[in-house]
Amino acid sequence: MTKDIAMTDLPDEVKRWTAKRRTALVVELLRGETSIEEASRRHGLTVAELEEWKERFLAGAENALRSRPLDEEAQREAEIKRLKQKIGDLVIDLDIYKEAMRGHPFGRRMLDE
């Protein structure tokens, strides 16, 4: 019988993020036992890193529950498509930010540099 390992049971000096440790942390996040921001501070990880782990975990879980799971190549293609969409969204956000800053005196200086 295996014992569930909570992230709080692990010593702070452990720095290696194995798949098992990443899974335990993501499960804590999903259960609401800790926030992404708190986990980020506590473990010295970025919020973006934790969000990526969470997204990958959920994508893997979704694939595992498919009646016909995707093979590795199809999973890679789906991930590439997802990341391209994310890049597109970020470019749009940046364009909106730049447009908003044009009307602000401080923003015009930043955009000219």
C-alpha positions as CSV (number, residue, x, y, z in Angstrom):
1,M,0.0,0.0,0.0
2,T,1.4,3.4,-1.0
3,K,1.3,6.4,1.3
4,D,0.2,9.7,-0.2
5,I,3.0,12.2,0.1
6,A,2.0,15.8,0.8
7,M,4.3,18.5,-0.3
8,T,4.5,19.7,3.3
9,D,6.0,16.3,4.3
10,L,9.1,17.0,2.1
11,P,12.2,18.7,3.4
12,D,12.8,22.2,2.1
13,E,16.3,21.3,1.0
14,V,15.0,18.9,-1.6
15,K,15.4,20.8,-4.9
16,R,14.8,18.2,-7.6
17,W,11.3,18.4,-9.1
18,T,10.5,14.9,-10.1
19,A,7.3,14.0,-11.9
20,K,6.0,12.6,-8.6
21,R,6.7,15.9,-6.7
22,R,5.3,18.1,-9.5
23,T,2.1,15.9,-9.5
24,A,1.8,16.2,-5.7
25,L,2.1,20.0,-5.9
26,V,-0.4,20.2,-8.8
27,V,-2.9,18.1,-6.9
28,E,-2.5,20.5,-3.9
29,L,-3.3,23.3,-6.2
30,L,-6.3,21.6,-7.7
31,R,-7.7,20.7,-4.2
32,G,-7.3,24.3,-3.2
33,E,-4.9,23.4,-0.4
34,T,-2.5,26.2,-1.5
35,S,-2.6,29.0,-4.1
36,I,-0.3,29.2,-7.1
37,E,1.1,32.4,-5.7
38,E,1.9,30.8,-2.3
39,A,3.4,27.7,-3.9
40,S,5.5,29.9,-6.1
41,R,6.9,31.8,-3.1
42,R,7.3,28.7,-1.0
43,H,9.2,26.7,-3.6
44,G,11.0,29.4,-5.5
45,L,9.1,28.6,-8.7
46,T,7.5,31.1,-11.1
47,V,3.7,31.4,-11.3
48,A,4.0,30.7,-15.1
49,E,5.9,27.5,-14.4
50,L,3.2,26.3,-12.0
51,E,0.4,27.2,-14.4
52,E,2.2,25.2,-17.1
53,W,2.5,22.2,-14.9
54,K,-1.2,22.4,-14.1
55,E,-2.2,22.8,-17.7
56,R,0.0,19.8,-18.7
57,F,-1.4,17.7,-15.9
58,L,-5.0,18.4,-16.9
59,A,-4.2,17.8,-20.6
60,G,-2.7,14.4,-19.6
61,A,-5.6,13.5,-17.5
62,E,-8.0,14.5,-20.3
63,N,-6.1,12.3,-22.7
64,A,-6.0,9.4,-20.3
65,L,-9.8,9.5,-20.0
66,R,-10.5,9.5,-23.8
67,S,-12.1,6.4,-25.2
68,R,-9.3,6.5,-27.8
69,P,-6.2,8.3,-26.2
70,L,-4.0,10.3,-28.5
71,D,-0.6,8.9,-29.3
72,E,2.6,10.9,-28.4
73,E,2.8,12.6,-31.9
74,A,-0.9,13.7,-31.7
75,Q,-0.3,15.0,-28.1
76,R,2.8,17.0,-29.3
77,E,0.7,18.4,-32.2
78,A,-2.1,19.4,-29.8
79,E,0.5,21.0,-27.5
80,I,2.1,23.0,-30.3
81,K,-1.4,24.2,-31.4
82,R,-2.2,25.2,-27.8
83,L,1.1,27.1,-27.5
84,K,0.7,28.9,-30.8
85,Q,-2.8,30.0,-29.7
86,K,-1.3,31.3,-26.4
87,I,1.4,33.2,-28.3
88,G,-1.3,34.8,-30.5
89,D,-3.3,35.8,-27.4
90,L,-0.2,37.4,-25.9
91,V,0.6,39.3,-29.1
92,I,-2.9,40.7,-29.1
93,D,-2.6,41.6,-25.4
94,L,0.7,43.4,-26.1
95,D,-0.8,45.3,-29.1
96,I,-3.7,46.4,-26.8
97,Y,-1.2,47.5,-24.1
98,K,0.9,49.5,-26.7
99,E,-2.2,51.2,-28.0
100,A,-3.4,52.2,-24.5
101,M,0.1,53.5,-23.7
102,R,0.2,55.8,-26.7
103,G,-2.3,58.1,-25.1
104,H,-0.3,58.3,-21.9
105,P,2.8,60.7,-21.7
106,F,4.9,58.1,-19.9
107,G,3.8,55.5,-22.4
108,R,4.9,57.5,-25.4
109,R,8.4,57.8,-24.0
110,M,8.6,54.1,-23.4
111,L,7.3,53.2,-26.9
112,D,9.8,55.6,-28.5
113,E,12.8,54.0,-26.9
